[in-house]
Amino acid sequence: MHALIDASGLHSYYGASHVLRGIDLHISAGESVGLVGRNGMGKTTLIRTLMGHVRSRQGQFAVAGRDCTRAQPHAIARLGLAYVPEGRGVFANLSVRENLLVAARPGTRGQTDWTYDRVLATFPRLAERLHHGGQQLSGGEQQMLAIGRALTTNPDLLILDEATEGLAPLIVAEIWRIVAAIRATGMSTLIVDRNYRAVLAHTDRCLVMEKGRIVYQGASPALASEPEQLARYLGV
């Protein structure tokens, strides 16, 4: 399998604050990868670096074989990465329909699997609210819209950053059902979520971050069966 993401030695900063400290990350086509760790360990910074929103000062990374270390976010997105950020980022002044259509395009190989109609079939709640503005939706509906909008770009890699944060339990269960359905299509995913057990259940491999470094990585089922490692790195 070719590498969708191939990063080595990434060091990223916020001002004088040294956040990422030598990150290596490899994600293959069709692979689901989890990224877990306590709050403030650099998970979102790593994602934002990969998407070009934060520039690494050292190291390099490639997307689908192309060096993207200094690339702009829109150029990285065009290489097949779709990012659902923490906070959702829906367009409040656009309707549900407009939010979905504004981003829709074929993928890097011309694939059009995730059509507007398929997204609505996957998220029936959105089909009932097509003419509602983004600001009129509940938190769960906004999260579904953010994921659906990302899918309309027909990405090779879907990145989810805290997709279930602050949502009611029934909505959380629905989000994980959707994540499982997306994974079953063979699309690669990179998932960050505080619910580490759900992350481990929906990924092939998991990486644990601590103070800007990856301190553990391995098969998700293996980590799920190692309570001493979970206690050491996640405090559980």
C-alpha positions in Angstrom: 0.0 0.0 0.0 1.3 3.5 -0.8 1.6 6.1 2.0 -1.1 8.7 2.2 0.8 10.4 5.0 4.5 10.0 5.5 5.9 12.4 8.1 9.3 12.4 9.8 10.9 14.5 12.6 8.1 17.1 12.8 8.7 19.9 15.3 6.0 22.5 15.6 5.6 25.6 17.8 3.0 28.1 18.9 5.1 31.2 19.3 7.9 30.2 21.7 6.0 27.1 22.9 7.6 23.9 21.5 4.6 21.6 21.0 5.6 18.8 18.6 8.9 17.2 19.4 10.0 14.9 16.6 6.9 13.2 15.3 7.0 10.4 12.8 3.7 9.3 11.3 2.8 6.9 8.5 -0.7 6.2 7.3 -1.3 3.8 4.4 -4.2 3.7 2.0 -7.2 2.0 3.6 -5.8 2.2 7.1 -7.7 3.5 10.1 -5.4 5.1 12.7 -6.3 6.4 16.2 -4.5 9.2 18.0 -5.0 9.4 21.7 -3.5 11.1 24.8 -4.3 13.4 27.6 -5.4 16.9 26.9 -2.6 19.3 25.8 -0.3 16.6 24.5 -0.2 17.9 20.9 -2.8 15.9 19.0 -4.6 18.8 17.4 -1.3 20.5 16.7 -0.2 17.5 14.8 -3.4 17.5 12.7 -3.1 21.2 12.1 0.5 20.7 11.0 -0.5 18.0 8.5 -3.2 20.3 7.1 -0.8 23.2 6.7 -2.5 25.4 9.3 0.7 25.2 11.5 4.1 25.2 9.9 6.7 22.8 11.2 10.1 24.3 11.9 11.9 21.0 11.5 11.1 17.8 9.7 9.0 17.1 6.6 5.9 15.3 5.5 4.5 14.1 2.2 0.9 13.5 1.2 0.4 10.8 -1.5 4.1 11.1 -2.3 4.2 14.9 -2.6 6.2 17.0 -0.3 3.8 19.2 1.6 6.0 20.6 4.3 5.5 24.2 3.1 2.2 23.7 1.2 -0.9 25.8 1.8 -4.0 24.2 3.4 -6.1 24.3 0.2 -3.3 22.6 -1.7 -3.1 19.8 0.9 -6.8 19.4 0.9 -6.7 19.0 -2.9 -4.4 16.0 -2.4 -7.2 14.0 -0.8 -7.3 15.1 2.9 -10.6 16.1 4.5 -10.5 17.7 8.0 -13.4 17.8 10.4 -12.0 20.2 13.1 -12.8 20.4 16.7 -15.6 22.9 16.9 -17.2 21.6 13.6 -16.7 24.8 11.5 -20.0 24.8 9.6 -20.9 27.9 7.7 -23.5 29.5 10.0 -25.0 31.7 7.3 -25.4 28.9 4.7 -28.2 26.3 4.7 -27.5 22.6 5.2 -27.9 22.1 1.4 -25.5 25.0 0.7 -22.9 23.7 3.2 -22.9 20.3 1.5 -22.8 21.6 -2.1 -20.1 24.2 -1.6 -17.4 21.7 -1.0 -18.6 18.9 -3.3 -16.0 17.7 -5.9 -14.5 14.5 -7.3 -11.6 12.9 -5.4 -8.0 12.6 -6.5 -8.8 9.6 -8.7 -11.9 11.1 -10.1 -14.0 9.1 -7.6 -17.5 10.4 -6.9 -18.7 7.7 -4.4 -19.9 10.3 -1.8 -22.6 12.2 -3.7 -24.9 14.7 -2.2 -27.7 12.1 -2.1 -25.5 9.5 -0.5 -24.6 11.9 2.3 -28.3 12.6 2.9 -29.0 8.9 3.0 -26.2 8.5 5.6 -27.4 11.4 7.7 -31.2 11.3 7.5 -31.4 14.2 10.1 -29.8 16.5 7.6 -32.3 15.6 4.9 -35.0 16.8 7.2 -33.2 20.2 7.7 -32.0 21.1 4.2 -33.2 24.7 4.4 -32.1 25.3 8.0 -29.1 27.6 8.5 -26.0 26.2 10.1 -26.6 28.2 13.2 -30.1 26.7 13.6 -28.8 23.1 14.0 -28.2 21.3 17.2 -24.6 20.4 18.1 -25.1 16.9 16.9 -26.6 18.0 13.7 -23.7 20.4 13.1 -21.3 17.6 13.7 -23.1 15.4 11.1 -23.1 18.3 8.7 -19.3 18.8 9.2 -18.6 15.1 8.5 -21.0 15.1 5.6 -19.4 18.1 4.0 -16.0 16.5 4.3 -17.3 13.4 2.7 -18.6 15.3 -0.4 -14.9 16.1 -1.2 -14.5 12.3 -1.8 -11.3 12.2 0.3 -8.7 9.5 0.5 -8.2 10.3 4.2 -10.8 11.6 6.6 -9.5 13.3 9.7 -11.8 13.6 12.7 -10.8 15.8 15.7 -13.0 15.2 18.7 -16.1 14.5 16.7 -18.1 13.4 19.7 -17.1 16.1 22.2 -20.0 17.7 24.1 -22.7 15.6 22.4 -25.6 13.6 24.0 -25.0 9.9 24.3 -27.5 8.9 21.6 -25.8 11.3 19.2 -22.4 10.0 20.2 -23.6 6.5 19.4 -24.8 7.6 16.0 -21.5 9.3 15.2 -19.6 6.2 15.9 -22.0 4.2 13.8 -21.3 6.5 10.9 -17.5 6.2 11.5 -17.8 2.5 11.3 -19.8 2.7 8.1 -17.1 5.1 6.6 -14.3 2.7 7.6 -16.2 -0.2 6.0 -15.9 1.5 2.7 -12.1 1.3 2.8 -11.6 5.0 3.3 -8.6 5.8 5.5 -9.3 7.7 8.7 -7.3 9.5 11.4 -9.4 9.8 14.6 -8.8 11.8 17.7 -11.3 11.5 20.5 -11.3 11.5 24.3 -13.2 8.2 24.3 -10.2 6.0 23.8 -12.1 2.8 24.0 -14.3 3.9 21.0 -11.1 4.9 19.1 -9.5 1.6 19.7 -12.7 -0.2 18.6 -12.8 1.7 15.3 -9.2 1.7 14.2 -6.6 -0.7 13.0 -3.6 1.0 14.8 -3.3 3.5 17.5 -0.7 6.0 18.5 -0.4 7.6 22.0 1.0 11.1 22.4 2.6 12.5 25.5 4.2 15.9 25.7 4.5 16.3 21.9 6.0 12.9 21.3 4.6 9.5 20.2 5.4 7.3 23.1 3.5 4.2 22.1 2.1 2.7 18.9 0.7 -0.6 17.9 -2.4 -2.5 16.9 -5.5 -1.1 18.5 -6.8 -4.5 19.8 -3.4 -5.0 21.5 -3.5 -1.7 23.3 -7.1 -2.3 24.3 -5.9 -5.4 26.1 -3.1 -3.7 28.0 -4.6 -1.9 31.0 -1.1 -1.1 32.4 -0.3 0.9 29.2 -3.6 2.6 29.3 -3.1 3.6 32.9 0.4 4.9 32.2 -0.4 7.0 29.2 -4.0 7.9 29.6 -4.5 7.9 33.3 -7.3 5.2 33.3 
